Amino acid sequence: MELNPWGSFEVKDYKKLMKNFGIDKIEPSKIPEKHHFFNRGIIFGHKDFGKVASAIKNKKPWAMMTGLMPSGKFHFGHKMVADEMIYFQKLGAECYIAVADIESNLTRGISLEEARKTAVEEYLLNYIALGLKPKKTKFYFQSQGSTDYMNLSKFVSKKTTYNELKSIYGDITPDKMVSAFTQVADILHPQLKENGGPKPVVVPVGVDQLPHISLTRDIANRMKFIPPAATFHKLMPGLKGGKLSSSDPGSAIFLTDTPKEIKKRVNKYAFSGGRQTLEEHRKKGGNPDIDISYQWLTYLEESDKKLKQTYDDYKAGKLLSGEMKGLLIEKLSKFVEKHKVNREKARKQVDKFLK
Ligand code: TRP
């Protein structure tokens, strides 16, 4: 199995993936502060997180570093990643967030101006509204990093070989190589002298980014850097099932959608794990494990107790599939109403991140 950070793929067997790529299971008891993403297997695995956990415990400096692809509108799948970043920030991380404008230009043909607009209007604004704070946070553009960061993105090329790149990425073209080196520099630069020197860094990402993590860890060992740790999350599925895609209205819900639209689209598209007829559902119960409304609630419902009740009631046939959709609609609607206000407030803070 090959993971291609620039293609699309779906993971069928997480156990096998973890075994093949040396991803360790998350042990919720070893996580510094509880979050439902961990105990529900949404953040399902990690590499080397132990050294970040011990830096947190011993009050040593550590950082969270991740990047965003500035394409399309901000949806609930993006919110999950933002929630992770904010979780690490609350734990005391120095935060580094890269806008992958060089990568989006090279691999998707998005202009730097367009990338900037999307990054600020869609991503940054929503991050702030969700609770990201400017303190100890560097939000930057790959096209505009510091001189040492820019140089690092070139010098790392000397620390790998064409064969290594081919074995990690498969067929690789020059544009993708430059994107990969830029990302390696993103991940290593929190450890540059100008940022306080070597320290444990955690990179929260989807598994599609694993090749970049592997390359960066190899290169870190060959330079004077601590190999970065990573946590891996399962991407939210699309409403209809399959991959969540922002260009398909039957797939994504955006944070700017109105409750009316949400109700319409969830009812129309959300894949149901319910039975064909009411009698059959009451008798045999539904299947929450394939029901997308339920799957989305595992991301959104913070109360373990409530979620378990929903799961049990659905399985027992007490909760109908329309009612399951109703629970999701309510959750999403309440959220977007509140978020609308928060996003307007967030506008005033945007400049603090763009210094
Ligand atoms: N390649 C990432 C994506 O496609 C974006 C990214 C750029 C990134 N630099 C990064 C992710 C550094 C993690 C760390 O989404």
Boltz pocket constraint, residues with backbone or C-beta under 6 A from the ligand:
constraints:
  - pocket:
      binder: B
      contacts: [[A, 5], [A, 65], [A, 66], [A, 67], [A, 68], [A, 69], [A, 98], [A, 99], [A, 100], [A, 103], [A, 182], [A, 183], [A, 186], [A, 187], [A, 203], [A, 204], [A, 205], [A, 209]]
      max_distance: 6.0
